[in-house]
Amino acid sequence: MSESIVYNVMDFGAAGNGKVLDTQAVQNTINTCSDNGGGVVFFPAGSRFLIGTIYLKSHISIHVAENAAIIGSRELKDYGNDTGLCPYYPEPLDPCLIYAEGQKGITFTGRGTIDGQFEDDFQNKHDNPLNNESTQRPMLIRLNSCSNISMENLTLRGAYSWCVHIKYCTDVKLRGLTVLNDRQDGFNIESSRTITISDCTLFCGDDGIALTTSHRDKPLTDLSITNCVISSRWAAFRIGPLSKGNFERIVMSNCVFKNCGGGGIKIGMFEGAVVKNCIFSSIVMENVTAPILIMNAQWTDIGSQDSDPQMMPPGEITNIQFSNLIIESHAGPTLPWDRKSYNQDEIRDFLIRPDRNSTIFLQGHKDGVIDHISLQNIRLTLPGGGETDPSSMENMTDMHEINISEYGYWTDDKTIWGIPVSSAVFGRHLNNLRIRDMEISHQSPEGRPVFAFADCRTVLLSDNRADDREISKGDILQQNCAISLKWN
């Protein structure tokens, strides 16, 4: 801790026994600290502090000592109803344990734990986002319209929904955090700017790190992620699907993805804005489905409270670079998340979803833009075992033509396209795609072509190999490509 004035929550009446509700004592500590110009709110070692919602103020440092824990109540009545809304209406994720709005200079330090105490009996998993009658599931931490935020070295675990929600914030540093949230997302960053995430370990039952924008005039910009290890039931890293504002200047490097069952890097633009100027480099992926999945599409207004939400326009995804990747791609159920036994029909349902298959999947829209995508120096290991079906390239459905009631509300789990027609890379409605120095190997014989492109312009391929041989034109399926494939 720094030399700031320290306020021990036990001096303000906190029991610290994990049984008596300490919400008011902790809030009184925060208020006194704030009234005196700020300082450290201290949670001492050897104690467990049971709380409902607490409200942070400017220039407050929450210090949880090693072997101390802040634990969330299992009673929904102990959570405030004034802590903002989940942007994915009607998902019931509005309450949170720790909240701040319009504050600055907030820090979280120490080597202790903040634990939401998720248990299955709090509420059964909410599988239908179009049903808004489900019980609310609190987040762990939500910071709204705050600045100069820092979280370091803590263990964050057991949230009933998202672990950390950063909304409309600036100057945020997340460093050295361990996130154990097998319920849902780790970090969800919404329409914020100047963010660094480093040296974190995340084990998440949904997305590891998710980026969203909820307003046309509130972009997400200037984000750096480095030196992180992520395991997730869904994507390790994703942009969207909530994407009303731009995403610009995003860099991710020196990371490891392990056992990710719903994608490695997923970039989705569904609401008419722009994703641009992003770099992903020096990343190792092991046992990961859909290692790179990019979709530009029209979809309904995400989070709208209208009974019949409007269809949003297609957007733009441009200047995205992937380099120096080692990928062991997987298809189908993924351990440790998918533990049950699946029959062949259920396994096929996995394989026909682009987020559960092993192919790098780049799906654009005829009225949108995906251009200047670069894949360079990539070692890609694939399961193999596919059979060619070129007829599936004909008359492919665009997203806005999909019936939500039949194929589901979410954007990247669609089964309508079937198993990808190529094993390594599939691309449609793309401009200026460059693939260079890609080394591909299949673990079992593969009948599909390596690459497939439809309705593309300017696909540049150079120095690519598959199963220890140079890739030739016979390895490529193409349809309606206005400019022929080029070889450098």
Helices and strands as residue ranges (DSSP letters): E 6-8, G 9-12, E 17-21, H 23-35, E 39-43, E 48-51, E 54-55, E 60-64, E 69-72, G 76-78, E 96-101, E 104-109, E 113-115, E 139-144, E 147-152, E 155-157, E 164-167, E 170-175, E 178-181, E 187-190, E 193-198, E 201-204, E 209-213, E 220-226, E 229-232, E 237-243, E 247-260, E 265-269, E 274-288, E 292-296, E 316-329, H 344-351, E 360-363, E 369-382, G 390-393, G 399-401, H 404-407, E 425-428, E 431-442, E 451-454, E 457-462, E 465-466, E 469-470, G 473-475, E 476-479, E 486-487
